[in-house]
Structure formats: C-alpha cells, structure tokens
C-alpha cells in the first residue's frame, strides 16, 4: 500500500507555483491602479499539490488576494498615520503538515473590525442584538462566508470584501478541505486552508458504525471526543454536550445512515465532531479504528449522487470501506432535525449485540447473493440489504456467483448484467436451466434501461428487471419483499 500511495502521489502532483504564476502580476497591476505599495511573497513554491486541487484553488486564492490588495492593505496615508511601513505585505504560503496540504494567505493591513461585523449582522437581521453580543470573534468572522455578506458598503470593480467568500468556501469543501479566517484589527487578516494532499489518496479517520467500517475525510473532522455520558444534557428535546465553550448537538450516526441501532458499550461515547458554517454536530459511532491513507475509488457516475457517500476505497486487508460526504451528512442532519426524524441516543439501555444479531436471531434471516463487478455497487447493495435484516453474500461476476450458488443455499439472487467471464443474462439462464436452482428468484439490476434489455432479461427468467436508480428509493427493497418477504 505504501508503494501504491507513492505512485499515485507522484503521478498526480504538481509544484504549487504552477497554479499561482499569474498572482504576482495581478497584485502588481492592482496595487498600481489603487496607488498602493504592496510586496507579494509566495513561500513553498515547490510544495507538491494535486493538479485537480490546484485547479480548484485558483478562484478562491485569486479572490482572497484581490480583496487583500483592495480592502486589506491601507492607503499610503493611512499606513503612515498608523505608524506602519508604507509598503504593505501579502504572503501566500503552501506546505505539508500532518499528511495534509496547508495553505495560508496573510496580509498586514487594517484587519476586520469585529464590532462592525457584529452590527452588520444585526442590521441584516441575521441575529438579534442579544445573540450577536454573545458571539465570539471567531464566530463573528464565520459570517464572512455567508452568501453575499460584505463588510464594506463600497463594492468596487475590483472586489467587495466578503462577497464571493461563500463560493470560495464551497469550492474548498468540494475537494474535501476547510477554510477559516483570523483577523486582528489594525494588524491584518489571514485565511488558512487545510486540504487533502491529493484527491486520489485521502487521509481518513476510520470508524465503525453498526459494526461496519466507514471513513471520514480527516480534513472535515473538527475533533474526536471520548464523551462521558454525564456530559450530555437535553434542551428542548435535543441532546447536547459542550467542548471549549461550544454547544454541540449529539446525533447517532446509525440514524443518519439508516443502519441498525447500536448502543454505547461503556460510559464513554466515541464521538466525531463535524460542522458547516452554521452548525456543529457530534456523531456517536461504535469505535475509532485510527487514521488511514486510502486510495479513492470514485462512485460510478451512472449511480447518480448517493446520499452521504462520496467514494469508496479498499482497506489494507482488501476489505471495502465507504468514504462519507461530510457536507452531505450535515445537510441530511439538518433536514432530519427539521422533520423530527432523529431519535435521541439512548445512553441508558444495555449495549446492543454485535454483528448481524443486532437485527434478530442469527440464522433466521433470508439469504441473498449480490452479483456485480463494481466494488462500489456490491458494497452499497450489501449494506442496503443488511440494514433491512437480510444476510448477504457477494460475487464479482457470473462465474463466481455460479460457484457460490452450487456451494450455498440462497433465497434470492440480485445480479448485474455487464460482467466479465459470465454476464448476468448467462447466469440467469444457467440458474433457470438447473432443476435444483430454478426455483430461486432472480432480480436483475442494471444500468441498461431500454425495452429490449428488459425483454431480454425477463425472457432469460428474471423475476424483476430494475435500473440502478432503484438504489435511491424503495423499488429494490419492495421487489425483494414481494419475492421472499422481509
């Protein structure tokens, strides 16, 4: 895995300077136009950055540096009056830290007045004066990333400080990164990016949820907490805990992902804290397994957007793991809270049984064989069916499935069509031609959605022919229930 990691890194990386070559000229032209003296410095030009991330960073960095020249660095007169050197400084720096890419943009300009922003928040009815008065400076600065929020009434041709920072943040989050701002009135403003080293290899936190491994991109994890049950309190029916003065909502991860319920094994809960610019949530998980570098396998685009999942990967032992989409998770939590779908974590029940016993008594589940050459589809289907209480085996092609069918007893087969060695149509025909196995119902789930494809599948002997959009609703589950029950 180390060799693969190095090869992937080498093939996708470019020097940081390749993506920022146009910035010095932009700063020079803007400063002349504004009659300012600005020294622009790029540190870490040879730092290796994923070429796709470099492309995504161009717009956010351009916007922030343009704002720094226009609104951050003071006029010559103002700098002289405040005892500063006439020449202002803007520093762009890139470096690797803790398996991540860190980028900072800093200026030594006038900084941002937190009281001005506080009043602006009240004036725009974003918060009451009482609430705004209680906000910390860090919380106030976060308002800069709200859509259309600006700290200047004069939006020039060049920029309006704050306008577009919401887009900058969205672009950073698209590549699994974070951005935060720090400002000191009179001394300047800094923007700090934390990003994965590459989109092909991502540093993750591996956890178990309902006894299944899941991966959080480490750049989107605010912190992990071993939370004592005594630290949990309830406000208006919702559970919270407090860390460093921040109130964080406690949410059961299995509820969000529609997985079997698991309960704390001890008085300490394993909690992963994630957030967006508005809310922070602590997701209760089974356990922390540690940090891993994972080679990302993108989801097949024909599946469409899969809720709360961004990609898949293989662990060191070859077992599959799904990588969670943190931005999507936060949206899902918001929606479920608004519709009252989330249940509180029951910290007083006895710990749940592990493994498949969590749904019932072992050995009494219907057994299904899932056949697909896509690891992503296999893993998604397996989890979907296991969450509904079925026992699930998997096969990577028709030949592999035929071997499994002859060796085991199955209540149902769910198969793709396009696979190497033996395709799905050939597999269905083989099953239906065998006197012992012909009674096993078969569901074909395929990307093909033409009438000719459906007719071919049904004539081969399939009981249902579904398209893979059925992953996004209950069509597949309803077909399974119709054939073999719950």
Phi, psi and omega in degrees: 000328178295319180295316179299318179301312182295321181293318179296315179302312184297323185281342185249356189263148176224153175298142181306323184299334180300330184264355185233019185297332183276351185290318180303318180293320178300315180297317180298315182293318181294318182295322176296317181297324182267002180057047176240155173254117184229127173262123181248127184234132174249120180249138180083037183299330182270000178301130183280133182226141175303133185298326179288323177294320179302319180294320180292331184282342186303311183293312179300317181294318178300316181296313183293318181290323176299316178297321181297319179292315187286312188244341181277305180286129182285169173293164180303318182295316182293323179293319178296320182294330181267006177079018179266159171301146181300323181278122176277161182235134171233129185237125175248124185226140177228135179201162177267137179211122176059038180076012180234165173262124178248132178228136177228145173236118184232143172231160179252037183277210189281347181075183182245131181278110182297328180290326176296315179295319180304315179292323179296323178298316179292316182299328181268009178059033176275341176196156177288162179298326179294315179294316181299325181294335183269352182290138174284166179298322179297319179292323179296316181299329181299336179295340177301334185269004175283147182302125176078359182287132181221145179259009177229142177277346181257099176269108185274177175297332185280312183188168170224110191305123182104325180293121181096351177293333176296321178291320177301316180295320179298319180294322177294318180292332178301329180260017175079025182248179177228158176219138176220157181242144176228133181218145175231120184305125179090346185240353175119179184227144177231141172245130183242122177258141168233124189223157173293150179298325181208153175280346181272330176234125183238137175280126186230161167257119179268130177229169168248139175229120186052042176067015176245142179284140173222154182240129171261127171303125188299329181295340181257005177265118180289317179189164169242146188225136165266103191260122175287139182303331182291344181277353183274133175227163186242131175230120179052043175082359180248145181271139179222162165218164184239131175225127179052041177079002181257130176275123186237127178288136179264126184230140175278119182300326181294332176293317182296319184268004179057050179251165177302146182293136169235151184237154182303136178275345183213187179284350180253125179264139173275119186231131175254121182265124177233163183200166163237197185286349183250321189226151173238137180230143174255115182268118177284122179239170181294305182199161174267130177259348177114181181268144178217146167270122182243136173279117189285134171247107182300149174294146177299123183301338179289345175286342187076190179284123177263122186302130173072001181240133180254330185191180174232171179199171175248136175284173181301329181273005179090356180282143183281152176216140177267137179264126186280146175265102188295319179300318179293321177302315181297318178297319179298316179299314179304313182296318182290327176293318182293332181257007176068029184270348185268139177258150177292154175289122180275099184274359185256345178290160173291151180303144180284159176290154182271164173067207186288348177296342184298335180265346183163201183276130183301136176095351181258003180276150171291145185249129185236140173254123178257126185239115179196139181276353177269120181298325180296312181295317178303312185292319179295317180294317179301311181296318180302314183284322177297323179295337178268005173097008179268149169276136188229131167249161180231153175221148189266349176196178183297321180295317177299320180293318181297322176297316180294320181297321180286341184259343186226174179248122182238146176271339184198147174243132173243118189227145169281172176261303188280100180216152177287167176067297175219121182279176186294322179296315178298322179295315180298315179299320181294319179297313185286342179273350183265125184300330182280325188257353186296343180277349181288121178292148182230133173246124173268129175238111189224159172287335182291128182231019176281155179300322180299321179293318179297316181298317179300317180294316181290323178293332177289339177124005180293145178277328176221147172235112183239153172269163185285358170291347179293348175294336187266359176218197185264013185301312181296313181299318180296323178294319179296315179299320179298324185273319186229001180082184183278000000 
